[in-house]
């Protein structure tokens, strides 16, 4: 066994390891950049975010609000949807396959 110093310059495995670390770090940065802060542990969606997430038009969301099918918070001119309300709504609407 030799006492040779292993560095990224003389060892491809070390170089590959550090490249992987850089890749993971940049992926985590991209993941958490869009993360919104919560209010008392609760996240809120805007009209745009929820319509994109549920693949619904904003007009459909407005119809659901007007019909009382989807709970929302009106704050000034802004409409917000509590994430727990949306999750509950989706769970209640879940149907098992036949």
C-alpha positions in Angstrom: 0.0 0.0 0.0 1.5 3.3 -1.0 1.0 6.7 0.7 0.1 8.5 -2.5 -2.0 11.6 -2.3 -5.2 11.2 -4.3 -6.5 14.3 -6.0 -8.9 15.1 -8.8 -5.9 15.8 -11.1 -4.5 12.3 -10.8 -7.6 10.2 -10.3 -10.7 10.0 -12.6 -12.9 8.6 -9.8 -12.3 11.6 -7.6 -12.9 13.9 -10.5 -16.1 12.1 -11.3 -17.2 12.3 -7.7 -16.8 16.1 -7.5 -18.6 16.6 -10.8 -21.5 14.6 -9.4 -21.5 16.7 -6.3 -21.7 19.9 -8.4 -24.5 18.4 -10.4 -26.5 17.5 -7.3 -25.9 21.0 -5.8 -27.2 22.7 -8.9 -30.2 20.5 -9.0 -31.1 21.2 -5.4 -30.6 24.9 -6.0 -33.1 24.8 -8.9 -35.5 22.7 -6.8 -35.6 25.1 -3.9 -35.4 28.4 -5.8 -39.1 28.2 -6.7 -40.2 27.1 -3.2 -42.5 29.7 -1.6 -42.4 30.4 2.1 -45.3 29.1 4.1 -47.6 30.9 6.6 -48.0 28.9 9.7 -47.0 25.8 7.8 -49.7 26.4 5.1 -48.9 27.1 1.4 -51.1 29.1 -0.8 -51.6 28.9 -4.6 -52.4 31.8 -6.9 -55.0 31.4 -9.7 -52.2 30.9 -12.3 -50.3 28.3 -10.2 -53.4 26.3 -9.4 -54.7 26.3 -12.9 -51.4 25.1 -14.1 -51.1 22.4 -11.4 -54.6 21.1 -11.9 -54.6 21.5 -15.7 -57.7 23.7 -15.6 -58.4 27.0 -17.1 -58.6 30.1 -14.9 -62.2 30.5 -16.1 -63.0 27.0 -14.8 -61.5 27.9 -11.4 -63.7 31.0 -11.4 -66.8 28.9 -12.1 -65.8 26.5 -9.3 -65.4 29.5 -6.9 -68.7 31.0 -7.9 -70.5 27.7 -7.5 -68.8 27.2 -4.1 -67.1 24.0 -5.2 -63.6 25.2 -4.4 -62.7 27.2 -1.3 -60.6 30.3 -1.7 -59.5 33.4 0.1 -60.1 36.8 -1.4 -57.5 39.3 -0.3 -57.9 42.6 -2.0 -58.0 41.8 -5.7 -56.0 38.6 -5.2 -57.5 35.1 -5.1 -55.6 32.5 -3.0 -56.2 28.8 -2.5 -55.0 27.0 0.6 -53.0 23.9 -0.3 -54.7 21.8 2.4 -58.1 22.7 1.0 -57.1 21.7 -2.5 -55.6 18.4 -1.3 -58.8 17.7 0.7 -61.0 18.5 -2.3 -59.0 16.1 -4.5 -59.1 13.3 -1.9 -62.9 13.6 -1.6 -63.3 13.5 -5.4 -61.1 10.3 -5.7 -62.8 7.3 -7.1 -61.4 3.8 -7.1 -61.3 1.9 -10.4 -64.1 -0.5 -11.0 
